[in-house]
Amino acid sequence: MHPTGNKVREAPIPGKGKGLVATERIPEAGEILLMDVPEVSCLTEGAGCGYCQRSLLGIEDSGLPVWLKEAVNLWPLKQEELTGCGGCDVKYCSEGCREAAWGQYH
């Protein structure tokens, strides 16, 4: 995350996690306040862990060839191992990923 000035800062949002808030009045519509590049992207919304992007789909639903599934060891992931944010719809593959996300950005 690369703020272009001091017009925004990270702050806790009650019941939601972390967010960006303005530090001063922003008079000009269209002014760039933040530029960011995603480190990872996921084509199917909700299909990956909110932290590590590990697939949350079952082996049948992934669309990957069997040899690739076995090679990258994506499965088995049991649905009961998934943990949610509690304040939004984001899901994580483990408590460790949830705690890491909360500590860093969520």
All heavy atoms as an XYZ file, in Angstrom:
794
protein
N       0.848     -1.167      0.000
C       0.000      0.000      0.000
C       0.894      1.231      0.000
O       1.819      1.328      0.781
C      -0.897     -0.044      1.233
C      -1.802      1.108      1.364
S      -3.054      0.910      2.649
C      -2.138      0.373      4.051
N       0.611      2.149     -0.892
C       1.444      3.324     -1.037
C       0.595      4.590     -1.031
O       0.200      5.086     -2.077
C       2.245      3.245     -2.338
C       3.004      1.977     -2.464
N       4.154      1.744     -1.749
C       2.770      0.860     -3.181
C       4.606      0.542     -2.045
N       3.782     -0.014     -2.896
N       0.276      5.145      0.158
C      -0.473      6.411      0.186
C       0.335      7.481     -0.546
O       1.554      7.539     -0.449
C      -0.593      6.729      1.675
C      -0.406      5.421      2.364
C       0.542      4.644      1.487
N      -0.331      8.351     -1.298
C       0.359      9.365     -2.077
C       0.635     10.620     -1.263
O       1.219     11.552     -1.753
C      -0.449      9.731     -3.339
O      -1.720     10.233     -2.924
C      -0.611      8.543     -4.242
N       0.229     10.654     -0.038
C       0.461     11.792      0.846
C       0.010     11.420      2.239
O      -0.124     10.249      2.567
N      -0.243     12.422      3.044
C      -0.689     12.159      4.413
C      -2.184     12.377      4.574
O      -2.647     12.698      5.660
C       0.075     13.073      5.388
C       1.543     12.721      5.424
O       1.903     11.563      5.273
N       2.378     13.717      5.606
N      -2.944     12.210      3.523
C      -4.377     12.465      3.579
C      -5.189     11.280      4.091
O      -6.362     11.420      4.385
C      -4.893     12.904      2.222
C      -4.308     14.242      1.804
C      -4.883     14.732      0.516
C      -4.261     16.082      0.196
N      -4.830     16.675     -0.987
N      -4.560     10.099      4.169
C      -5.235      8.921      4.708
C      -4.309      8.219      5.688
O      -3.086      8.343      5.603
C      -5.678      7.932      3.605
C      -6.735      8.533      2.713
C      -4.501      7.449      2.796
N      -4.918      7.492      6.614
C      -4.147      6.696      7.561
C      -4.940      5.434      7.891
O      -6.158      5.402      7.739
C      -3.823      7.478      8.827
C      -5.049      7.799      9.669
C      -4.677      8.497     10.976
N      -5.862      8.962     11.664
C      -6.664      8.203     12.397
N      -6.420      6.924     12.554
N      -7.736      8.701     12.972
N      -4.225      4.415      8.356
C      -4.878      3.184      8.784
C      -5.492      3.423     10.156
O      -4.884      4.069     11.011
C      -3.849      2.066      8.863
C      -4.449      0.724      9.196
C      -3.401     -0.358      9.254
O      -2.879     -0.744      8.193
O      -3.108     -0.799     10.373
N      -6.686      2.889     10.354
C      -7.365      3.049     11.641
C      -8.285      1.864     11.871
O      -8.799      1.270     10.923
C      -8.175      4.344     11.653
N      -8.521      1.506     13.135
C      -9.482      0.442     13.417
C     -10.907      0.939     13.154
O     -11.234      2.083     13.469
C      -9.270      0.150     14.902
C      -8.632      1.374     15.462
C      -7.885      2.028     14.339
N     -11.712      0.093     12.553
C     -13.114      0.398     12.289
C     -13.927     -0.529     13.192
O     -13.897     -1.751     12.993
C     -13.487      0.174     10.811
C     -12.519      0.893      9.858
C     -14.942      0.550     10.550
C     -12.515      2.396      9.955
N     -14.619      0.002     14.202
C     -15.342     -0.856     15.157
C     -16.243     -1.879     14.470
O     -17.051     -1.534     13.622
C     -16.156      0.144     15.980
C     -15.388      1.435     15.865
C     -14.802      1.415     14.487
N     -16.044     -3.136     14.819
C     -16.852     -4.216     14.286
C     -16.506     -4.634     12.872
O     -17.124     -5.537     12.319
N     -15.521     -3.996     12.243
C     -15.188     -4.297     10.849
C     -13.732     -4.691     10.644
O     -13.395     -5.307      9.665
C     -15.487     -3.084      9.948
C     -16.924     -2.646      9.963
C     -17.809     -3.666      9.307
C     -19.241     -3.172      9.278
N     -20.166     -4.158      8.814
N     -12.832     -4.285     11.509
C     -11.412     -4.559     11.302
C     -10.657     -3.270     11.076
O     -10.947     -2.251     11.696
N      -9.692     -3.299     10.159
C      -8.895     -2.116      9.851
C      -9.372     -1.488      8.555
O      -9.879     -2.164      7.672
C      -7.419     -2.493      9.706
C      -6.800     -3.003     10.967
C      -5.360     -3.399     10.723
C      -4.770     -4.013     11.978
N      -3.409     -4.502     11.740
N      -9.153     -0.181      8.446
C      -9.530      0.510      7.224
C      -8.720      1.774      7.080
O      -7.876      2.095      7.917
N      -8.969      2.515      6.012
C      -8.312      3.794      5.791
C      -9.318      4.905      6.034
O     -10.464      4.827      5.601
C      -7.769      3.894      4.368
C      -6.645      2.932      4.012
C      -6.262      3.087      2.542
C      -5.437      3.164      4.894
N      -8.875      5.940      6.730
C      -9.731      7.096      6.998
C      -8.991      8.359      6.574
O      -7.762      8.404      6.570
C     -10.123      7.180      8.491
C     -10.963      5.985      8.903
C      -8.893      7.279      9.380
N      -9.752      9.373      6.214
C      -9.157     10.641      5.809
C      -8.623     11.374      7.035
O      -9.229     11.361      8.097
C     -10.195     11.508      5.103
N      -7.478     12.027      6.875
C      -6.894     12.820      7.956
C      -7.207     14.300      7.779
O      -6.929     15.103      8.655
C      -5.361     12.636      8.005
O      -4.815     13.009      6.742
C      -5.009     11.199      8.332
N      -7.765     14.653      6.621
C      -8.152     16.042      6.346
C      -9.261     16.016      5.302
O      -9.538     14.986      4.692
C      -6.956     16.845      5.835
C      -6.360     16.298      4.547
C      -5.120     17.042      4.105
O      -4.100     16.958      4.807
O      -5.190     17.723      3.059
N      -9.889     17.162      5.105
C     -10.942     17.264      4.095
C     -10.318     17.028      2.718
O      -9.244     17.536      2.417
C     -11.577     18.649      4.146
C     -12.832     18.749      3.351
C     -13.497     20.103      3.622
N     -14.822     20.202      3.104
C     -15.159     20.191      1.822
N     -14.241     20.035      0.907
N     -16.405     20.314      1.443
N     -11.010     16.260      1.903
C     -10.520     15.953      0.557
C     -11.415     16.720     -0.420
O     -12.510     16.268     -0.747
C     -10.552     14.436      0.293
C      -9.707     13.727      1.353
C     -10.067     14.128     -1.112
C      -9.851     12.244      1.381
N     -10.959     17.889     -0.875
C     -11.833     18.774     -1.647
C     -12.034     18.381     -3.103
O     -13.029     18.744     -3.706
C     -11.113     20.125     -1.559
C      -9.684     19.765     -1.405
C      -9.668     18.466     -0.621
N     -11.119     17.666     -3.687
C     -11.161     17.424     -5.116
C     -11.595     16.004     -5.455
O     -10.914     15.048     -5.092
C      -9.762     17.666     -5.697
C      -9.792     18.288     -7.061
C      -8.389     18.624     -7.505
O      -7.720     19.419     -6.825
O      -7.975     18.052     -8.534
N     -12.712     15.862     -6.144
C     -13.143     14.540     -6.590
C     -12.135     14.026     -7.611
O     -11.633     14.775     -8.444
C     -14.526     14.619     -7.214
N     -11.788     12.760     -7.523
C     -10.865     12.155     -8.461
C      -9.413     12.236     -8.036
O      -8.542     11.744     -8.726
N      -9.141     12.852     -6.892
C      -7.766     12.933     -6.404
C      -7.289     11.544     -5.976
O      -8.009     10.807     -5.306
C      -7.692     13.887     -5.207
C      -6.301     14.089     -4.686
C      -6.244     15.129     -3.566
O      -7.239     15.843     -3.349
O      -5.199     15.196     -2.921
N      -6.090     11.163     -6.367
C      -5.548      9.853     -6.001
C      -5.038      9.905     -4.566
O      -4.177     10.719     -4.233
C      -4.419      9.431     -6.961
C      -4.988      9.259     -8.369
C      -3.766      8.136     -6.471
C      -3.938      8.986     -9.418
N      -5.600      9.045     -3.725
C      -5.212      8.991     -2.319
C      -4.344      7.784     -2.015
O      -3.588      7.795     -1.058
C      -6.459      8.936     -1.428
C      -7.437     10.085     -1.590
C      -8.665      9.839     -0.741
C      -6.775     11.406     -1.243
N      -4.471      6.748     -2.830
C      -3.776      5.506     -2.547
C      -3.557      4.754     -3.848
O      -4.455      4.689     -4.688
C      -4.632      4.651     -1.609
C      -4.112      3.278     -1.263
C      -3.066      3.379     -0.165
C      -5.240      2.402     -0.792
N      -2.364      4.184     -3.993
C      -2.080      3.321     -5.137
C      -1.594      1.995     -4.573
O      -0.748      1.979     -3.678
C      -1.019      3.945     -6.037
C      -1.509      5.207     -6.714
S      -0.281      5.972     -7.756
C      -0.107      4.765     -9.035
N      -2.139      0.899     -5.074
C      -1.781     -0.410     -4.550
C      -1.803     -1.423     -5.682
O      -2.560     -1.276     -6.633
C      -2.765     -0.818     -3.457
C      -2.213     -1.856     -2.511
O      -1.018     -2.195     -2.611
O      -2.974     -2.336     -1.670
N      -0.978     -2.438     -5.565
C      -0.919     -3.524     -6.534
C      -1.172     -4.817     -5.772
O      -0.532     -5.066     -4.752
C       0.471     -3.587     -7.214
C       0.558     -4.752     -8.161
C       0.752     -2.281     -7.935
N      -2.120     -5.640     -6.208
C      -2.372     -6.889     -5.495
C      -1.190     -7.847     -5.605
O      -0.556     -7.949     -6.647
C      -3.609     -7.467     -6.194
C      -3.597     -6.841     -7.543
C      -2.954     -5.496     -7.383
N      -0.882     -8.517     -4.507
C       0.176     -9.528     -4.528
C      -0.350    -10.831     -5.110
O       0.389    -11.590     -5.711
C       0.697     -9.766     -3.122
C       1.453     -8.568     -2.577
C       2.013     -8.823     -1.207
O       2.282     -9.995     -0.869
O       2.196     -7.855     -0.475
N      -1.626    -11.088     -4.921
C      -2.266    -12.309     -5.395
C      -3.673    -11.934     -5.838
O      -4.290    -11.040     -5.276
C      -2.359    -13.358     -4.254
C      -3.119    -14.583     -4.699
C      -0.990    -13.722     -3.742
N      -4.172    -12.608     -6.832
C      -5.557    -12.416     -7.218
C      -6.222    -13.769     -7.356
O      -5.559    -14.787     -7.535
C      -5.658    -11.625     -8.517
O      -5.068    -12.346     -9.567
N      -7.516    -13.768     -7.257
C      -8.288    -15.004     -7.331
C      -9.433    -14.763     -8.310
O     -10.175    -13.808     -8.146
C      -8.815    -15.359     -5.942
S      -9.716    -16.899     -5.885
N      -9.550    -15.611     -9.316
C     -10.563    -15.398    -10.335
C     -11.983    -15.651     -9.840
O     -12.912    -15.027    -10.289
C     -10.283    -16.287    -11.544
C      -8.987    -15.979    -12.291
C      -8.790    -16.979    -13.419
C      -8.984    -14.568    -12.819
N     -12.150    -16.550     -8.906
C     -13.469    -16.870     -8.384
C     -13.590    -16.315     -6.984
O     -12.875    -16.743     -6.082
C     -13.691    -18.402     -8.355
O     -13.460    -18.917     -9.655
C     -15.083    -18.736     -7.896
N     -14.464    -15.338     -6.788
C     -14.619    -14.711     -5.492
C     -14.986    -15.755     -4.431
O     -15.860    -16.587     -4.633
C     -15.705    -13.639     -5.546
C     -15.838    -12.872     -4.254
C     -16.868    -11.766     -4.337
O     -17.232    -11.368     -5.451
O     -17.286    -11.316     -3.279
N     -14.288    -15.708     -3.309
C     -14.575    -16.607     -2.209
C     -13.970    -17.984     -2.355
O     -14.162    -18.837     -1.501
N     -13.230    -18.231     -3.442
C     -12.672    -19.562     -3.662
C     -11.326    -19.761     -2.983
O     -10.831    -20.869     -2.929
C     -12.540    -19.840     -5.152
N     -10.730    -18.689     -2.469
C      -9.417    -18.800     -1.835
C      -9.417    -18.246     -0.431
O     -10.224    -17.389     -0.078
N      -8.494    -18.730      0.379
C      -8.300    -18.242      1.741
C      -8.047    -16.740      1.692
O      -7.311    -16.253      0.843
C      -7.112    -18.967      2.379
S      -6.571    -18.288      3.964
N      -8.630    -16.000      2.619
C      -8.483    -14.557      2.670
C      -7.080    -14.088      2.992
O      -6.783    -12.902      2.913
N      -6.169    -15.008      3.327
C      -4.787    -14.636      3.612
C      -3.812    -15.273      2.629
O      -3.108    -14.586      1.923
C      -4.416    -15.008      5.044
C      -3.016    -14.600      5.420
C      -2.699    -13.274      5.619
C      -2.011    -15.545      5.557
C      -1.414    -12.888      5.943
C      -0.719    -15.178      5.887
C      -0.420    -13.832      6.082
O       0.856    -13.464      6.409
N      -3.782    -16.598      2.559
C      -2.774    -17.285      1.738
C      -3.283    -17.662      0.347
O      -2.525    -18.118     -0.487
C      -2.257    -18.530      2.451
S      -3.444    -19.908      2.496
N      -4.578    -17.494      0.098
C      -5.223    -17.824     -1.171
C      -5.263    -19.319     -1.475
O      -5.514    -19.716     -2.605
C      -4.599    -17.062     -2.345
C      -4.889    -15.593     -2.313
C      -6.373    -15.294     -2.371
O      -7.069    -15.723     -3.271
N      -6.877    -14.557     -1.402
N      -5.015    -20.166     -0.464
C      -5.185    -21.609     -0.660
C      -6.626    -21.854     -1.092
O      -7.545    -21.216     -0.586
C      -4.906    -22.335      0.650
C      -5.128    -23.825      0.564
C      -4.860    -24.478      1.911
N      -5.078    -25.903      1.835
C      -5.100    -26.702      2.895
N      -4.884    -26.208      4.087
N      -5.311    -27.986      2.742
N      -6.822    -22.747     -2.013
C      -8.159    -23.021     -2.507
C      -9.054    -23.520     -1.381
O      -8.660    -24.382     -0.601
C      -8.117    -24.059     -3.621
O      -9.437    -24.369     -4.030
N     -10.247    -22.981     -1.326
C     -11.239    -23.438     -0.351
C     -12.259    -24.365     -1.008
O     -13.202    -24.802     -0.376
C     -11.957    -22.237      0.280
C     -11.059    -21.241      1.010
C     -11.894    -20.102      1.574
C     -10.263    -21.912      2.104
N     -12.055    -24.655     -2.287
C     -12.950    -25.557     -3.003
C     -12.556    -26.999     -2.730
O     -11.392    -27.296     -2.480
C     -12.871    -25.303     -4.505
C     -13.262    -23.913     -4.973
C     -12.979    -23.779     -6.463
C     -14.703    -23.624     -4.666
N     -13.504    -27.890     -2.822
C     -13.207    -29.310     -2.732
C     -12.511    -29.778     -3.997
O     -12.541    -29.105     -5.025
N     -11.899    -30.928     -3.943
C     -11.148    -31.446     -5.087
C     -12.033    -31.568     -6.325
O     -11.593    -31.329     -7.439
C     -10.464    -32.781     -4.725
C      -9.379    -33.111     -5.734
C     -11.460    -33.909     -4.567
C      -8.422    -34.191     -5.288
N     -13.299    -31.895     -6.133
C     -14.205    -32.050     -7.283
C     -14.524    -30.713     -7.930
O     -14.836    -30.642     -9.106
C     -15.548    -32.657     -6.910
C     -15.754    -33.604     -5.785
C     -15.321    -33.203     -4.405
O     -15.751    -32.186     -3.855
O     -14.520    -33.949     -3.850
N     -14.498    -29.626     -7.147
C     -14.935    -28.320     -7.632
C     -13.825    -27.459     -8.201
O     -14.069    -26.377     -8.690
C     -15.582    -27.537     -6.481
C     -16.743    -28.272     -5.858
O     -17.483    -28.933     -6.602
O     -16.903    -28.195     -4.629
N     -12.592    -27.896     -8.130
C     -11.464    -27.020     -8.439
C     -11.252    -26.762     -9.921
O     -10.735    -25.723    -10.295
C     -10.180    -27.609     -7.870
O      -9.828    -28.778     -8.584
N     -11.586    -27.710    -10.776
C     -11.342    -27.543    -12.198
C      -9.912    -27.845    -12.618
O      -9.563    -27.747    -13.782
N      -9.042    -28.209    -11.674
C      -7.658    -28.542    -11.985
C      -7.538    -30.012    -12.355
O      -8.294    -30.835    -11.871
C      -6.748    -28.275    -10.779
C      -6.626    -26.840    -10.307
C      -5.822    -26.788     -9.021
C      -5.979    -25.985    -11.367
N      -6.555    -30.363    -13.197
C      -6.336    -31.785    -13.489
C      -5.867    -32.509    -12.223
O      -5.196    -31.926    -11.377
C      -5.239    -31.777    -14.541
C      -4.848    -30.380    -14.783
C      -5.662    -29.492    -13.925
N      -6.214    -33.777    -12.099
C      -5.888    -34.559    -10.908
C      -4.390    -34.546    -10.619
O      -3.973    -34.358     -9.486
C      -6.410    -36.010    -11.041
C      -5.920    -36.865     -9.894
C      -7.928    -36.015    -11.099
N      -3.548    -34.694    -11.653
C      -2.099    -34.729    -11.412
C      -1.610    -33.443    -10.773
O      -0.731    -33.450     -9.928
C      -1.332    -35.015    -12.700
C      -1.433    -33.924    -13.732
C      -2.336    -33.838    -14.744
C      -0.613    -32.754    -13.823
N      -2.141    -32.691    -15.470
C      -1.082    -32.000    -14.931
C       0.459    -32.268    -13.099
C      -0.522    -30.792    -15.316
C       1.035    -31.059    -13.487
C       0.543    -30.335    -14.585
N      -2.216    -32.293    -11.155
C      -1.793    -31.013    -10.588
C      -2.263    -30.877     -9.143
O      -1.521    -30.397     -8.282
C      -2.337    -29.862    -11.439
C      -1.950    -28.455    -10.984
C      -0.436    -28.301    -10.896
C      -2.539    -27.421    -11.933
N      -3.483    -31.334     -8.879
C      -3.998    -31.297     -7.502
C      -3.073    -32.066     -6.570
O      -2.749    -31.602     -5.481
C      -5.400    -31.897     -7.451
C      -6.438    -31.117     -8.185
C      -7.738    -31.897     -8.220
C      -8.707    -31.308     -9.200
N      -9.896    -32.107     -9.363
N      -2.657    -33.246     -7.007
C      -1.785    -34.074     -6.180
C      -0.394    -33.455     -6.064
O       0.215    -33.469     -5.000
C      -1.704    -35.478     -6.760
C      -3.018    -36.211     -6.670
C      -3.050    -37.492     -7.481
O      -2.067    -37.788     -8.195
O      -4.073    -38.194     -7.410
N       0.092    -32.833     -7.131
C       1.433    -32.268     -7.134
C       1.561    -31.076     -6.201
O       2.571    -30.908     -5.528
C       1.821    -31.858     -8.550
N       0.542    -30.238     -6.133
C       0.629    -29.043     -5.295
C       0.042    -29.254     -3.914
O       0.076    -28.365     -3.082
C      -0.021    -27.816     -5.968
C       0.715    -27.447     -7.218
C      -1.484    -28.050     -6.255
N      -0.477    -30.438     -3.639
C      -0.970    -30.802     -2.311
C      -1.989    -29.805     -1.762
O      -1.882    -29.343     -0.638
C       0.209    -30.973     -1.344
C      -0.214    -31.697     -0.082
O      -1.191    -32.428     -0.083
N       0.516    -31.482      0.982
N      -2.977    -29.437     -2.582
C      -4.002    -28.503     -2.130
C      -5.068    -29.167     -1.262
O      -5.777    -28.502     -0.546
C      -4.700    -27.857     -3.329
C      -3.850    -26.935     -4.188
C      -4.649    -26.471     -5.383
C      -3.359    -25.754     -3.376
N      -5.190    -30.450     -1.357
C      -6.240    -31.166     -0.645
C      -5.626    -32.266      0.175
O      -4.502    -32.669     -0.074
C      -7.242    -31.744     -1.662
C      -8.023    -30.661     -2.300
C      -9.183    -30.125     -1.844
C      -7.701    -29.946     -3.489
N      -9.595    -29.119     -2.671
C      -8.708    -28.986     -3.686
C      -6.656    -30.007     -4.398
C      -8.715    -28.113     -4.763
C      -6.657    -29.125     -5.463
C      -7.680    -28.202     -5.630
N      -6.258    -32.820      1.154
C      -7.645    -32.531      1.534
C      -7.740    -31.325      2.471
O      -6.915    -31.151      3.351
C      -8.081    -33.794      2.253
C      -6.823    -34.305      2.870
C      -5.708    -33.922      1.926
N      -8.714    -30.494      2.236
C      -9.058    -29.398      3.134
C     -10.474    -29.679      3.609
O     -11.401    -29.707      2.812
C      -8.992    -28.058      2.409
C      -9.379    -26.845      3.234
C      -8.396    -26.658      4.400
C      -9.398    -25.593      2.385
N     -10.621    -29.929      4.876
C     -11.938    -30.252      5.418
C     -12.722    -28.967      5.691
O     -12.179    -28.005      6.217
C     -11.774    -31.060      6.697
C     -11.063    -32.382      6.476
C     -10.899    -33.118      7.806
C     -10.220    -34.442      7.603
N      -8.800    -34.336      7.267
N     -13.983    -28.955      5.305
C     -14.817    -27.768      5.488
C     -14.892    -27.336      6.958
O     -14.982    -26.158      7.250
C     -16.221    -28.015      4.927
C     -16.253    -28.137      3.416
C     -15.775    -26.889      2.714
O     -16.244    -25.792      2.991
N     -14.805    -27.036      1.819
N     -14.799    -28.284      7.882
C     -14.849    -27.920      9.307
C     -13.576    -27.204      9.769
O     -13.565    -26.590     10.832
C     -15.133    -29.136     10.193
C     -14.133    -30.258     10.099
C     -14.453    -31.294      9.024
O     -15.344    -31.053      8.177
O     -13.817    -32.350      9.053
N     -12.516    -27.238      8.956
C     -11.286    -26.524      9.297
C     -11.368    -25.048      8.933
O     -10.582    -24.248      9.421
C     -10.085    -27.145      8.573
C      -9.738    -28.537      9.036
C      -8.629    -29.164      8.195
O      -8.262    -28.606      7.145
O      -8.137    -30.217      8.614
N     -12.303    -24.691      8.054
C     -12.426    -23.304      7.623
C     -12.885    -22.436      8.782
O     -13.671    -22.855      9.620
C     -13.425    -23.177      6.474
C     -13.119    -23.954      5.209
C     -14.186    -23.679      4.165
C     -11.749    -23.631      4.680
N     -12.383    -21.222      8.818
C     -12.794    -20.282      9.850
C     -13.126    -18.957      9.182
O     -12.490    -18.584      8.192
C     -11.700    -20.126     10.926
O     -12.158    -19.266     11.936
C     -10.410    -19.607     10.364
N     -14.130    -18.287      9.676
C     -14.548    -17.030      9.080
C     -14.055    -15.830      9.870
O     -13.518    -15.955     10.968
N     -14.247    -14.659      9.304
C     -13.834    -13.406      9.934
C     -14.691    -13.101     11.153
O     -14.187    -12.665     12.168
C     -13.937    -12.270      8.925
S     -13.801    -10.639      9.658
N     -15.979    -13.286     11.066
C     -16.887    -12.925     12.146
C     -17.531    -11.567     11.918
O     -18.616    -11.303     12.416
N     -16.857    -10.688     11.166
C     -17.403     -9.368     10.886
C     -17.752     -9.164      9.425
O     -18.348     -8.167      9.058
N     -17.344    -10.125      8.572
C     -17.647    -10.042      7.141
C     -17.686    -11.466      6.578
O     -17.665    -12.429      7.326
C     -16.620     -9.179      6.414
S     -14.965     -9.897      6.352
N     -17.711    -11.590      5.272
C     -17.855    -12.901      4.623
C     -16.535    -13.585      4.286
O     -16.531    -14.645      3.682
C     -18.674    -12.774      3.336
C     -20.112    -12.377      3.609
O     -20.609    -12.719      4.703
O     -20.724    -11.730      2.753
N     -15.387    -12.997      4.643
C     -14.092    -13.583      4.314
C     -13.901    -14.891      5.076
O     -14.228    -14.994      6.254
C     -12.941    -12.607      4.648
C     -11.589    -13.267      4.456
C     -13.045    -11.367      3.781
N     -13.372    -15.897      4.374
C     -13.079    -17.189      4.994
C     -11.580    -17.450      4.917
O     -10.909    -17.012      4.001
C     -13.834    -18.304      4.293
C     -15.337    -18.210      4.448
C     -15.953    -19.583      4.421
C     -17.455    -19.579      4.517
N     -18.052    -18.739      5.475
N     -11.091    -18.175      5.906
C      -9.670    -18.525      5.987
C      -9.541    -20.035      6.097
O     -10.402    -20.707      6.655
C      -9.030    -17.858      7.211
C      -9.151    -16.364      7.181
C     -10.156    -15.710      7.873
C      -8.267    -15.601      6.440
C     -10.274    -14.332      7.842
C      -8.373    -14.217      6.395
C      -9.384    -13.590      7.097
O      -9.489    -12.231      7.056
N      -8.415    -20.577      5.614
C      -8.203    -22.023      5.644
C      -7.774    -22.495      7.032
O      -7.819    -23.690      7.305
C      -7.182    -22.448      4.588
S      -5.505    -21.874      4.885
N      -7.380    -21.578      7.912
C      -6.950    -21.970      9.249
C      -7.017    -20.774     10.192
O      -7.102    -19.626      9.759
C      -5.507    -22.482      9.208
O      -4.626    -21.411      8.879
N      -6.960    -21.063     11.486
C      -6.890    -19.999     12.487
C      -5.626    -19.176     12.289
O      -5.625    -17.964     12.484
C      -6.904    -20.594     13.897
C      -8.260    -21.062     14.357
C      -9.220    -19.903     14.619
O      -8.785    -18.835     15.096
O     -10.415    -20.075     14.339
N      -4.526    -19.845     11.926
C      -3.266    -19.146     11.709
C      -3.372    -18.080     10.637
O      -2.860    -16.969     10.800
N      -4.036    -18.421      9.525
C      -4.214    -17.444      8.450
C      -5.129    -16.306      8.894
O      -4.879    -15.146      8.581
C      -4.763    -18.111      7.192
S      -3.482    -18.921      6.200
N      -6.180    -16.624      9.630
C      -7.084    -15.573     10.108
C      -6.335    -14.608     11.024
O      -6.415    -13.396     10.882
C      -8.279    -16.160     10.835
C      -9.270    -15.085     11.295
C     -10.439    -15.664     11.977
N     -10.033    -16.183     13.269
C     -10.828    -16.289     14.315
N     -12.086    -15.931     14.205
N     -10.393    -16.777     15.445
N      -5.563    -15.146     11.961
C      -4.813    -14.301     12.893
C      -3.768    -13.464     12.164
O      -3.566    -12.290     12.483
C      -4.174    -15.158     13.971
C      -5.194    -15.735     14.936
C      -4.608    -16.737     15.919
O      -3.370    -16.823     16.040
O      -5.401    -17.419     16.573
N      -3.107    -14.047     11.164
C      -2.116    -13.309     10.386
C      -2.776    -12.150      9.629
O      -2.255    -11.030      9.612
C      -1.381    -14.242      9.425
N      -3.924    -12.423      9.015
C      -4.638    -11.378      8.272
C      -5.090    -10.255      9.205
O      -4.923     -9.074      8.901
C      -5.847    -11.973      7.545
N      -5.634    -10.629     10.357
C      -6.083     -9.615     11.319
C      -4.906     -8.780     11.808
O      -5.024     -7.577     11.993
C      -6.783    -10.267     12.490
C      -8.186    -10.704     12.190
C      -8.836    -10.647     10.984
C      -9.116    -11.274     13.100
N     -10.102    -11.156     11.097
C     -10.295    -11.548     12.389
C      -9.055    -11.596     14.433
C     -11.418    -12.099     12.982
C     -10.185    -12.152     15.032
C     -11.346    -12.412     14.313
N      -3.759     -9.399     12.015
C      -2.597     -8.685     12.501
C      -1.968     -7.762     11.475
O      -1.357     -6.755     11.825
N      -2.153     -8.093     10.185
C      -1.469     -7.323      9.155
C      -2.356     -6.299      8.448
O      -1.908     -5.211      8.117
C      -0.877     -8.256      8.107
C       0.275     -9.073      8.650
C       0.815    -10.023      7.611
O       0.712     -9.803      6.406
N       1.387    -11.118      8.080
N      -3.624     -6.654      8.177
C      -4.426     -5.727      7.362
C      -5.929     -5.811      7.540
O      -6.627     -4.882      7.205
C      -4.113     -5.926      5.873
C      -4.373     -7.310      5.373
C      -5.628     -7.724      4.975
C      -3.333     -8.237      5.338
C      -5.848     -9.018      4.536
C      -3.542     -9.520      4.885
C      -4.794     -9.905      4.489
O      -5.001    -11.186      4.066
N      -6.469     -6.926      7.999
C      -7.926     -7.086      7.970
C      -8.573     -6.473      9.187
O      -8.186     -6.645     10.278
C      -8.281     -8.573      7.858
C      -9.729     -8.807      7.542
N     -10.238     -8.635      6.284
C     -10.763     -9.151      8.327
C     -11.530     -8.909      6.310
N     -11.879     -9.211      7.513
